[in-house]
Amino acid sequence: MLFLVANSLLTTEEVAQLLRVHPKQVYRLLKRGLPARRVGAEWRFERDDVLGWAARTGARATGSEGSGPRGAGATPLAPPLVAANGDVAVELLLRLARDRGEPVLGLVPADMGEGLALLRRRAVLAAGAHAGAFPPELDGERLARVHLVSREVGLVARAGREVPPLSALSGLRLVSRPPTAGVRAHLDAALAEAGLDPSAAHAGAILLASHAEVAAAVAAGRADVGLASAAWAARLGLAFRPLAREPYGLLVRASDLGDPRVVRLCEVAQSAAFALAAREVPGYDAAGAGDIRYDAA
């Protein structure tokens, strides 16, 4: 008899025994949202997470998703592209993957809304997003997030200047992000909480596509204040005032978790090299990097 220790990390075989299914069925359940994380080249599972998920879904050996090779009528593989808004964490991940000799993944500049649209069309393999701001499914298919960092986002101003309060934004040159950008929700929420109208604050704002472009516009003097990450503020030597901290990572279709390219990205994110590089970036916490997470909108 196999004895399982509560809250320990389980292997695929142990999960199969726990759920009374064949080990191959565990991989099918992964595609349906079974919580898991990569440990080296293997999947590992929290016992309580597995039991809770099974209780909610009634998952047993009835899964219908196939796990064999893709046939002639199968959905084509997504191209080796990642859609993201220039976040430093994604930049680090792709650079370290290249340095390890992994297949090169290209970067497509896109905010979260654009990234989801590209992911829906299978025009990219993964899309950058922060937790809680995207749907749990895409066209009926479960989405998973490869966690990278917890990051600080907020307002930036030129070096040597004080970051202005929220109440002053409507009278300043503001450079912000489009409503489709996940980070925009934090600024709008902070304005609303302060009793200010987000639309009034953005009435004359310049809307740019990435944290990097916002930070560069402020650094060049084209704006008085901007909305960006602490990472980009530090990179360009800007003053920074935090608004929120958010988990950030790469969205993938759950059915693509077994794709070797996704597996390698998880392994790079879990590496000591990524943890060290992320630790040196202000506003980043890389705890749990490489974990597979399922987030509700």
C-alpha positions in Angstrom: 0.0 0.0 0.0 1.2 3.5 -0.8 1.1 6.0 2.0 0.9 9.7 0.9 2.0 12.5 3.2 -0.3 15.5 3.3 0.9 18.6 1.5 3.9 16.7 0.0 4.7 16.9 -3.7 3.3 13.9 -5.5 4.6 12.2 -8.7 2.4 11.4 -11.7 2.2 7.8 -10.6 1.1 8.8 -7.0 -1.6 11.0 -8.4 -2.8 8.2 -10.5 -3.1 6.0 -7.4 -4.7 8.8 -5.4 -7.4 9.4 -8.1 -7.6 5.7 -9.1 -6.8 6.3 -12.7 -4.2 5.1 -15.2 -1.0 7.3 -15.2 -1.7 8.3 -18.8 -5.1 9.7 -17.6 -3.2 12.2 -15.3 -1.7 13.8 -18.4 -5.3 14.2 -19.9 -6.4 15.7 -16.6 -3.6 18.2 -16.8 -5.2 19.5 -20.0 -8.4 19.9 -18.1 -6.8 22.1 -15.4 -5.3 19.7 -12.8 -3.0 22.0 -10.7 0.7 21.1 -11.2 4.2 22.5 -11.3 7.4 21.5 -13.1 10.2 20.2 -11.1 13.1 19.6 -13.5 11.8 17.4 -16.3 8.8 16.0 -14.3 5.4 17.1 -13.2 4.8 17.4 -9.4 1.5 17.9 -7.6 0.3 19.2 -4.2 -1.9 16.5 -2.6 -4.5 18.9 -1.3 -4.7 20.8 -4.6 -5.3 17.5 -6.4 -8.1 16.4 -4.1 -9.7 19.8 -4.1 -9.7 20.0 -7.9 -11.0 16.4 -8.2 -13.8 17.1 -5.8 -14.8 20.3 -7.8 -14.7 18.6 -11.2 -15.6 15.0 -10.5 -12.5 14.1 -12.4 -11.8 10.4 -12.7 -11.0 8.1 -15.6 -13.6 9.6 -17.8 -11.5 12.3 -19.5 -11.9 12.3 -23.2 -8.9 14.3 -24.3 -6.4 12.3 -26.3 -2.7 12.3 -25.5 -1.3 10.7 -28.6 0.7 12.4 -31.4 -1.0 14.9 -33.5 -2.5 13.4 -36.6 -3.4 14.8 -40.0 -6.6 16.4 -38.7 -5.2 17.7 -35.5 -4.9 21.4 -34.6 -1.6 22.8 -35.9 1.1 23.8 -33.5 1.3 27.5 -32.6 4.4 29.2 -34.0 7.4 29.8 -31.6 6.3 33.3 -30.6 5.5 35.0 -27.3 3.2 38.0 -27.2 4.1 40.4 -24.4 4.5 44.1 -23.7 8.2 44.2 -23.2 8.2 43.2 -19.5 11.8 42.7 -18.2 10.9 39.2 -16.8 9.9 38.0 -20.3 13.1 39.5 -21.7 15.2 37.7 -19.1 13.4 34.4 -19.7 13.9 34.4 -23.5 17.5 35.5 -23.2 18.3 32.7 -20.7 16.5 30.2 -22.9 18.6 31.3 -25.8 21.8 31.1 -23.7 20.9 27.5 -22.7 20.8 26.6 -26.4 17.0 26.1 -26.4 15.1 26.7 -29.6 14.7 30.5 -30.2 11.3 32.0 -29.3 10.4 35.3 -30.9 8.8 38.2 -29.1 5.7 39.9 -30.5 5.0 43.3 -28.9 1.4 43.2 -27.6 -0.6 44.2 -24.5 -2.7 41.6 -22.7 -5.9 42.1 -24.8 -3.9 41.9 -28.0 -2.0 38.9 -26.7 -5.2 37.0 -25.9 -6.5 37.7 -29.4 -3.3 36.3 -30.9 -3.5 33.3 -28.6 -7.1 32.7 -29.7 -6.0 32.5 -33.3 -3.0 30.3 -32.4 -0.8 33.0 -33.8 1.5 32.7 -30.7 2.4 30.0 -28.3 2.1 32.1 -25.2 0.9 35.6 -24.1 1.9 37.8 -21.2 -0.7 38.5 -18.5 -1.1 39.2 -14.9 -3.4 37.1 -12.7 -7.1 37.7 -12.4 -7.4 39.8 -15.5 -8.1 37.2 -18.2 -10.8 34.5 -18.7 -10.2 31.0 -17.3 -11.0 29.6 -20.7 -10.5 30.6 -24.3 -13.1 29.3 -26.8 -14.0 26.6 -24.3 -10.4 25.5 -23.7 -8.7 25.9 -20.3 -6.0 28.5 -19.9 -2.9 28.0 -17.7 -0.4 30.6 -16.6 3.3 29.9 -16.3 4.2 32.1 -13.3 7.3 34.2 -13.7 7.3 37.0 -11.1 5.3 39.1 -8.7 5.9 42.7 -9.9 5.3 46.2 -8.7 3.5 48.6 -11.0 2.9 52.3 -10.5 3.5 55.9 -11.5 6.9 57.2 -12.7 8.4 60.6 -13.1 11.8 62.0 -14.2 14.8 61.4 -12.0 15.1 64.0 -9.2 11.4 64.9 -9.3 8.6 63.8 -7.0 6.0 61.5 -8.4 2.8 63.6 -8.4 -0.3 62.5 -6.5 -3.3 61.0 -8.3 -5.3 64.2 -7.8 -2.8 66.1 -10.0 -2.9 63.8 -13.0 -5.7 65.6 -14.9 -3.5 68.8 -15.0 -0.3 67.0 -16.1 1.0 65.4 -19.3 0.2 61.8 -18.6 1.5 58.9 -20.6 -0.5 55.8 -19.9 -1.6 52.4 -21.4 -4.7 51.5 -23.5 -7.7 50.0 -21.7 -6.8 46.6 -23.1 -3.5 46.6 -21.0 -3.9 44.8 -17.7 -1.8 47.4 -15.8 -4.3 50.1 -16.8 -6.9 48.5 -14.5 -4.7 49.3 -11.4 -4.5 53.0 -12.2 -8.2 53.3 -13.0 -9.1 51.5 -9.8 -6.8 53.7 -7.7 -8.3 56.8 -9.3 -11.8 55.6 -8.6 -11.0 54.7 -5.0 -9.6 58.3 -4.6 -13.0 59.7 -5.8 -11.4 60.7 -9.2 -12.8 60.1 -12.7 -10.4 57.8 -14.7 -11.7 59.1 -18.0 -11.0 62.7 -17.0 -7.4 61.8 -15.9 -6.9 60.2 -19.3 -8.6 62.8 -21.4 -5.4 64.2 -22.9 -3.2 61.2 -22.1 -0.7 59.7 -24.6 -1.4 55.9 -24.7 1.6 53.7 -25.5 1.9 50.0 -26.1 4.4 49.0 -23.4 6.0 49.7 -20.0 9.3 50.4 -21.9 7.7 53.0 -24.2 6.0 54.8 -21.3 9.2 54.9 -19.2 11.2 56.2 -22.3 8.6 58.9 -22.9 8.9 60.2 -19.3 12.7 59.9 -19.4 12.8 62.0 -22.6 10.6 64.7 -21.1 7.6 64.1 -23.4 5.4 63.5 -20.3 5.4 64.6 -16.7 4.2 61.3 -15.3 3.6 57.7 -16.6 2.2 54.3 -15.8 4.9 51.6 -15.8 6.6 48.8 -13.8 9.2 49.4 -11.2 11.5 47.3 -13.3 11.4 49.8 -16.2 11.5 52.8 -13.9 14.8 51.4 -12.4 16.2 50.6 -15.8 15.8 54.3 -16.9 16.6 55.8 -13.5 13.1 57.2 -13.0 11.3 58.1 -9.7 8.6 55.5 -8.9 5.5 55.4 -6.7 3.9 51.9 -6.4 0.1 51.4 -7.0 -0.1 47.6 -6.9 1.8 44.3 -6.9 0.6 41.6 -9.3 1.5 38.1 -10.3 2.7 38.1 -13.9 3.5 35.2 -16.3 2.8 33.7 -19.6 -0.7 32.3 -20.6 -0.8 29.1 -22.6 -3.5 26.7 -23.6 -3.7 23.9 -21.1 -3.5 21.5 -24.0 -0.1 22.9 -24.8 1.4 22.2 -21.4 3.1 19.1 -22.8 4.6 21.0 -25.8 8.4 20.7 -25.4 8.7 24.5 -25.9 6.4 25.2 -23.0 8.2 22.6 -20.9 11.5 24.2 -21.6 10.2 27.7 -20.7 9.0 26.3 -17.4 12.4 24.7 -16.7 14.2 28.0 -17.5 11.9 29.9 -15.2 12.7 27.4 -12.4 16.4 27.7 -12.9 18.8 29.3 -10.5 19.9 31.7 -13.3 16.4 33.1 -13.7 16.0 33.5 -9.9 19.3 35.3 -9.7 18.6 37.6 -12.6 15.1 38.5 -11.4 16.3 39.1 -7.8 18.5 41.9 -9.2 15.5 43.7 -10.8 13.7 46.2 -8.5 10.1 45.4 -7.9 10.4 41.7 -8.7 9.8 38.6 -6.6 10.5 35.4 -8.5 9.2 32.9 -5.8 7.3 30.1 -7.5 8.7 31.0 -11.0 7.9 28.2 -13.4 4.8 27.0 -11.5 1.7 26.2 -13.5 -1.3 28.2 -12.2 -5.0 28.4 -13.0 -6.6 31.8 -12.3 -10.2 32.8 -12.3 -11.1 36.1 -13.9 
